[in-house]
Amino acid sequence: MKKFFYILIALVVFSSCSEYQKVLKLTGEGATKEKFEMGEALFNEEKYAKANRLFAQIVPEYRGKPQAEKLMFLYAMTFYKMKDYYISSYRFEQFTKSYPKSEKLEEASFLSVKSYYMLSPAYTKDQTETKEAIAKTQEFINLFPESEFFEEANKLVQELDFKLEQKAFAIAKQYGEIAPGYTADFNSAIKSFDNFLYDFPGSRLREDALFYRLDAVFQQAVNSIEYKNSKEEGIVHLRKQRLETAKADSTLFLKMFAKSKYIEQVNQMASVVEEELKQYSIKS
């Protein structure tokens, strides 16, 4: 009985594949309509790759015809469902330009945006596509403020923005790290964290950024040379100056984040700075 059942299934599958191949190869009168009907049926069965092949054959035949709008939407959707986001972003964008009065305009616009979002890489990589996705999503939000997709679009922007924050944070942090064979660039780390805090004032990484900025200020101070000869200022007590900056910054951090996860490290830095500054009190 089981054997008969499996044979029956195999026959149905074979028949289905055979019918698909037959329609795929059809030419002449009636072929276009038959391919559209089978393509739509396959789409509804979630057989997107097969539907896509059929739609691709008939797209040129439907230009200017009433059913072209439906076909172009389904065609774009097959690329989206197959996760070919480069093409789906383009196809949905093309659809919105070709059919600005379509009832599918809002959905197509959002799916174009979602395709751009899906193309955004991990924050460790180049973020050109992330910036493009943010611009496209923001454009959608401005065009469709009452959209059913409005809330999801806002979430997409937040996620994309956070990638840019992570990227900027990672770059700034890297400057202050001392890897084997490399020397930390504390000046660049401090400037990068300043830029990060300016560009992303409400970032969830704010506490981390301020801590690593403070760490760069501290490391620069304790490893600093004693004096610097400046044309504008003459001899500058560089190390003392930097230690005083580190003291002020650590005091400010402790006021801002009294329950910080970095509290122990910051207290340790503050203690070292206090000890280092004592020698200048003795000298004076």
N, C-alpha and C positions, 0 to 999 in steps of 0.2 A: 504493500500500500504506500509506504513511504517512498519507495523507488518511483512509483507512478506519479506521486505528487511532485517529486523533484524533476521528473521528465516534463511534466506539464508546465512547471515554472520556467524551465529552460526553453521550452517551445514559445512561451509567451514573450520572454526576453528577446529571443532570436527574431521572432516575428516583428516585435517593436523596433529592433535595430534595423531589420531589413526594410521596414516601412520608412524609417527615418532616412536611410541611405537612398531609397528610391526617390523621396521628395527632394532631398538635397541635390540630386542629379537632374531633377526635372527642368525642362526648358519649354519655351513656347507658350501658347495661350493658356491661361489658368494657373500656370506655375507659380506666379508671384503671389496670388491669393492663397494658394494651398500652402506655400511656405510660411506666409504670415500666420495662418490659422494653426499650423503645426508648431511654429515658433512660440506663439502665445500659449498653446497647450503645454509645451515643454517648460516654458517659463513658470507657469502655474504649478507644474510638478517639481519645480526647483532644479530642473536640469538646465542650468544657465549656460553652460559651455555649448551644448547642442543648440539651444535657442539662439545664442549669439551667432553661431555659424550661419544659421538660416537667415537671421535678420541682416547680417552683413551682405548677403547676396541680393537682398531686395531693397535696401535703403535707397540706391539711386533711382529705382523704379517708382518710388512713392513721393519723390520731391514734387511739391506743389499740390499734392492730392490731399483730400480731407483726412485720411487715416495716417498721414505722415506724422502728425503730432503724437499720436498714440505709439506708433512704431518707434519714433526717436526716443521717447521716454523709456520704453521697454528696453531698447537697445543700450541706452546709457546705463540702465539699471543692471543689465547682465554683466557689464564690466565691474560695476560696484560690488555685485554679489560674488564675482570671481576674484575680488580683491585686487583688481588691476586699477589702482586708484589714480595713476597718472592719466589714463585714458578716461576714466569715469569723471574726473574733475573737469576735463576738457569737454566731454560730451554733454554733461549737465549744464555747463556754462554756455555751450553752443545752443542747447535747447532753450534756455532762458532768453537768449538774444533773438532766436528765431520765432518764439511763441510767447511774447511778453504779456498776452492776455489769457494765457492758458490757465485752467483751474489747477494745473500741476506746477505752476510757476514757483510758488513758495516752497513746495517740497523739493523740486529740482534744484532751486537755489541753495537750500539747506544741504542737500546731498552732495552738491559741488563743494560746499564748505567743509562737510564732513570728510570728503575725499582728501582735501588739502590737509586737514587735521591728521588723517591716517598716514600721510606722507612725512609728517614731522618726525625727525629722527630722535634718538636718545640725546640727552643734553650734552653728553661728552663729544658729540660730533658737531660739524658745522651747522649753524642754526638759520641759514638762509631760508630754508623751506618753512621753518617754524614762524619766522617773521612774516612770510607771505601768507601763511595760514591765519595768523592773527589779523592781518589787514583784511583778508577775505571775510573772516567771521565777523569782524567789526562792521564791515560794509553790510553784511546780511542783517545784523542787529539794528543798524540805522534804517535800513529799508523796510524791515518787517518788525516794528516794535510790538505789535500785537500778535505775533506768530505763535502757533502752538509749539514751535521749536525754540522759542526765545530763551527759555530757562536752560535748555540743553546747550544752546549756542553760548550762553554766558559761562557755563561750566567749561566748555571747550577753551574759551579765551583764558580763563583762569589757569587751566592746566598748561596751556601753551606759554603763558606769561611766566609760570613757575619754572619752566624749562630754561627760559632766558635768565632767570634769577640764579638757577643752579649753575648755569654755564659761567656767568659773571663771577659768582662766588668761588667756583673751582679754580678759575684763572687767578683771582686775587690770592687765594689760599696757597696756590702753587708757588707764587713768588716768595712767600715766607718760609717755605719748606727747604730744609737742607738735605738734599739727596747726595749719595756717594758720588764724589767727583764734581759736585756743583757747589756754588756759594749762594746763599740766600740773598735775594735782592729786597731788603726790608723797605727801602724807599718806594719801590714799585708796589710792594704789597700794601703799604699804608695808603698810597694814592689810589690803588685799585679798590680797596675797601671803602675809601671815601666816595669814590664814584658809584660804587654799588649802593651805599646807603643813600646817596642823593637820587639815584635812578629808581630805587625800589624802597621808598620810605616805609611802606607798610608790609614789607616782606616778612614771612614767617621765619626767615633765616637771619633776621636782624640781630638777635642775641648772639648767634654764632659768629656773624660778621664782626660785631663789636669786640667779641672776645679775641678772635684771630687778628684783628687790627691791633688790639692792645698787646697781644703777644709779639707782634712785629715791632711795635714801639718799644716794648721792654727789651727784646733781644738786641735791637739796634742800640739802645742806651747802654746796656751792660757790656756790649762788645765794642763800644765806641772809642775812638782815639780821644786823648785828653783835650787837645786844643786844635783850633782851626784858624789859619791866618786868612782874613778876608779883607779885600781892598776897601769895601764899604764900611765894615765894622771893626777892622783891625783884628786883634787876637780875640777869638771867641772861646769861652770855656764850654766847648761842645759837649763833652760827656756830662757835665753837671746840668747843662741846659736840657739835654735829652732825658736825664734821670728825673728832673722836675716835671717834664711833660708826662713821663710814664707814671709818676706819682699822681698827678692830677687826673689822668685818664683812668687809672685803676680806682681812684676814689669815686669818680663819676660812674663807672661801671657798677660798683658795689651799691651805689644809691639807686641806680636804675633797675638792677636785677639782684635784689637782696636774697632771693631764693634760687639763684642761678645754679645750673648743673656744673658750672665752672667755678663755683665759689671758692673751692679749696685751692685751685691753681692761681686764681686772682689774689687771694690772701697771701699766698706764697710769694708771688711777684711783688706785691706791695711791701712785704717784709724785707725782701732782698733790696729793693729800691731804698727803703728807709735806712738800712745798714750802709749802703753805698754812699748815701748823701751825708751821713754823719762825718765822714772824713773831711768833707768840705767845711763843716762847722768847726772842726778842730783846727783846721789850717787857718781859718779866718780869725 
